Amino acid sequence: MTAALPFLAVALPVALSGVKAYGQYQAARSEAKGLARQSAVAELQGRSEALKYREQAVATMDRILRTQATINARAGAGAIDPFSGSSLAIQDYAMAEGANEIYVSRDNEIIAREGGLIQATELRKQSKSVHTQGLFQAGTTIGSSLMRAASIGGPSGGGSSTAAVWT
């Protein structure tokens, strides 16, 4: 039993460091998975925002068409040519304003979609980094424990103390 004590004094800390290293790795892995999920959510949010802007552009186009139809109907009811004079000027103005609004909506759509992709990419990079860092922490924990175990040595009985422990 007393011969096993030096072995236990070395093996127990090494085993405990293995448990600690496994915990470090699992924590990093869990955090990395969470970041990966966040990246998927960020990408979906970007797409969702982009769709809102697309819907806004479609609604603007509907308003333009209704405005033109109203102008045409009123001009026709008043026996005025809807495609000339002030009727045409009003239609042109409505079309120009609507087109500007549509262009802004489309730009916002692109910005929202690309912003979501950029955020998702950054979260994926962070996820990978956290995972790698967890691996290095676990390896460092085990490595330092093995170094301590090697420096402690084994029972004194002549010769190298490290050789007695590891052979």
C-alpha positions as CSV (number, residue, x, y, z in Angstrom):
1,M,0.0,0.0,0.0
2,T,2.8,2.4,0.9
3,A,4.4,1.7,-2.5
4,A,1.2,2.8,-4.2
5,L,1.2,6.2,-2.4
6,P,3.8,7.9,-4.6
7,F,2.0,6.6,-7.7
8,L,-1.3,8.0,-6.4
9,A,0.3,11.3,-5.5
10,V,1.3,11.6,-9.2
11,A,-1.6,9.9,-10.9
12,L,-4.5,11.6,-8.9
13,P,-3.5,15.2,-9.9
14,V,-3.0,14.0,-13.5
15,A,-6.4,12.3,-13.6
16,L,-8.1,15.4,-12.0
17,S,-6.4,17.6,-14.6
18,G,-7.9,15.4,-17.2
19,V,-11.3,15.9,-15.8
20,K,-10.7,19.7,-15.6
21,A,-9.5,19.7,-19.2
22,Y,-12.5,17.8,-20.4
23,G,-14.7,20.3,-18.6
24,Q,-12.9,23.2,-20.2
25,Y,-13.3,21.6,-23.6
26,Q,-17.0,20.9,-23.1
27,A,-17.6,24.5,-21.9
28,A,-15.8,25.9,-24.9
29,R,-17.7,23.6,-27.2
30,S,-21.0,24.6,-25.7
31,E,-20.2,28.3,-26.1
32,A,-19.1,27.6,-29.7
33,K,-22.4,25.9,-30.4
34,G,-24.3,28.8,-28.9
35,L,-22.4,31.3,-31.1
36,A,-23.1,29.1,-34.2
37,R,-26.8,29.2,-33.3
38,Q,-26.6,33.0,-32.9
39,S,-25.0,33.2,-36.3
40,A,-27.9,31.4,-37.9
41,V,-30.4,33.7,-36.1
42,A,-28.5,36.8,-37.2
43,E,-28.6,35.6,-40.8
44,L,-32.4,34.9,-40.5
45,Q,-33.0,38.3,-39.0
46,G,-31.1,39.9,-41.9
47,R,-33.3,38.1,-44.4
48,S,-36.4,39.0,-42.4
49,E,-35.5,42.6,-42.5
50,A,-34.7,42.4,-46.2
51,L,-38.2,41.0,-46.8
52,K,-39.8,43.8,-44.9
53,Y,-38.1,46.3,-47.1
54,R,-39.1,44.3,-50.2
55,E,-42.7,44.4,-49.0
56,Q,-42.4,48.1,-48.5
57,A,-41.2,48.5,-52.1
58,V,-44.2,46.5,-53.3
59,A,-46.6,48.6,-51.3
60,T,-45.0,51.8,-52.8
61,M,-45.5,50.4,-56.3
62,D,-49.2,49.7,-55.4
63,R,-49.6,53.3,-54.2
64,I,-48.1,54.6,-57.4
65,L,-50.4,52.5,-59.6
66,R,-53.5,53.6,-57.5
67,T,-52.4,57.2,-57.8
68,Q,-52.0,57.0,-61.6
69,A,-55.4,55.2,-61.9
70,T,-57.0,57.9,-59.8
71,I,-55.5,60.7,-61.9
72,N,-56.6,58.9,-65.1
73,A,-60.1,58.4,-63.8
74,R,-60.5,62.0,-62.7
75,A,-59.1,63.3,-65.9
76,G,-61.3,61.1,-68.0
77,A,-64.4,62.1,-65.9
78,G,-63.6,65.7,-66.7
79,A,-63.1,65.1,-70.4
80,I,-59.4,65.9,-70.1
81,D,-56.7,63.9,-71.9
82,P,-55.0,62.1,-68.9
83,F,-51.7,61.7,-70.9
84,S,-51.0,65.4,-71.5
85,G,-50.7,68.7,-69.7
86,S,-51.1,68.9,-65.9
87,S,-52.5,65.3,-65.6
88,L,-49.3,64.0,-67.1
89,A,-47.2,66.3,-64.9
90,I,-48.9,64.9,-61.8
91,Q,-48.4,61.3,-63.0
92,D,-44.8,62.0,-63.7
93,Y,-44.3,63.5,-60.3
94,A,-46.0,60.6,-58.5
95,M,-43.9,58.2,-60.5
96,A,-40.7,60.0,-59.7
97,E,-41.4,60.2,-56.0
98,G,-42.5,56.6,-55.9
99,A,-39.4,55.4,-57.7
100,N,-37.2,57.2,-55.2
101,E,-39.0,55.5,-52.4
102,I,-38.6,52.1,-54.1
103,Y,-34.9,52.7,-54.6
104,V,-34.4,53.5,-51.0
105,S,-36.4,50.4,-50.0
106,R,-34.2,48.2,-52.2
107,D,-31.1,49.8,-50.8
108,N,-32.3,49.1,-47.3
109,E,-33.2,45.5,-48.3
110,I,-29.6,45.0,-49.5
111,I,-28.1,46.6,-46.3
112,A,-30.3,44.5,-44.0
113,R,-29.5,41.2,-45.8
114,E,-25.8,41.9,-46.1
115,G,-25.7,43.2,-42.5
116,G,-27.2,39.9,-41.3
117,L,-24.6,37.9,-43.3
118,I,-21.7,39.9,-41.9
119,Q,-22.9,39.5,-38.4
120,A,-23.4,35.7,-39.0
121,T,-19.9,35.4,-40.4
122,E,-18.4,37.2,-37.4
123,L,-20.3,34.9,-35.0
124,R,-19.1,31.8,-36.9
125,K,-15.5,33.1,-36.7
126,Q,-15.9,33.7,-33.0
127,S,-17.4,30.2,-32.6
128,K,-14.5,28.6,-34.3
129,S,-12.0,30.7,-32.2
130,V,-13.8,29.8,-28.9
131,H,-13.7,26.1,-29.9
132,T,-10.0,26.2,-30.7
133,Q,-9.2,28.1,-27.5
134,G,-11.0,25.5,-25.5
135,L,-8.9,22.8,-27.1
136,F,-5.7,24.7,-26.3
137,Q,-6.8,25.3,-22.7
138,A,-7.6,21.6,-22.3
139,G,-4.2,20.6,-23.8
140,T,-2.4,23.2,-21.6
141,T,-4.2,21.9,-18.4
142,I,-3.1,18.3,-19.2
143,G,0.4,19.3,-20.3
144,S,1.1,21.3,-17.2
145,S,-0.3,18.5,-15.0
146,L,2.0,16.1,-16.7
147,M,5.0,18.4,-16.2
148,R,4.2,18.8,-12.5
149,A,3.9,15.0,-12.2
150,A,7.3,14.6,-14.0
151,S,8.9,17.1,-11.6
152,I,7.5,15.4,-8.5
153,G,9.1,12.1,-9.4
154,G,8.6,8.8,-7.8
155,P,9.9,6.9,-4.7
156,S,13.5,7.6,-3.8
157,G,15.5,4.5,-4.5
158,G,18.4,5.7,-6.5
159,G,18.4,6.6,-10.2
160,S,16.2,9.0,-11.9
161,S,13.0,9.7,-10.1
162,T,11.1,10.3,-13.3
163,A,12.1,6.9,-14.7
164,A,10.7,5.2,-11.6
165,V,7.3,6.8,-12.1
166,W,7.0,6.3,-15.8
167,T,8.4,2.9,-16.3
